[in-house]
Amino acid sequence: MTEIDTGEGKLYLATVIDLFSRRLLGYAIGARHDTALVAASLKMAAATRGGSVDGVIYHSDRGSEYTSEAYNTLCHRLGVVQSIGRVGSALDNAAAESFNSLIKVEFIHRHVFTTRSEARVRIATWITDFYNTRRRHSAADGLPPVEFERIISEARTKTSPKVLAA
């Protein structure tokens, strides 16, 4: 989770990132950093993946939002396995920390958000219209995350065994 300043006060951005493609699958922006915010980002990620996330491993830090009973219950309901980093080790969640730094350097710190609504809309637009679809990522063979996923999906379809009915 990262903090965003606006003319109306702080906002918090909670995210769920696919470590394979670096696609931001889910995000939620709110005035409170609480369990409801991180739960909303996980629900969005599950919806992005068509609702089928059974067996997915979700890594986070040890923040109270991620270790709460309500969040644990949501993970269990979705079939998501929780992985939680060690105390005081930011490197355990390097991908999330890297994204938070990137969005601040490339977008948030380059803009002044007068209202919370303006920040929500502009950040969501940057994520969906730029980060996921146009921004190249070294971990995705230099491709934007959505393009990388498409190529991998097509390759898997071509190599998957065909099943014939008799």
Helices and strands as residue ranges (DSSP letters): E 2-6, E 9-17, E 24-30, H 35-48, E 57-60, H 64-67, H 69-78, E 81-84, G 90-93, H 94-106, G 108-110, H 116-126, I 127-131, G 138-140, H 145-159
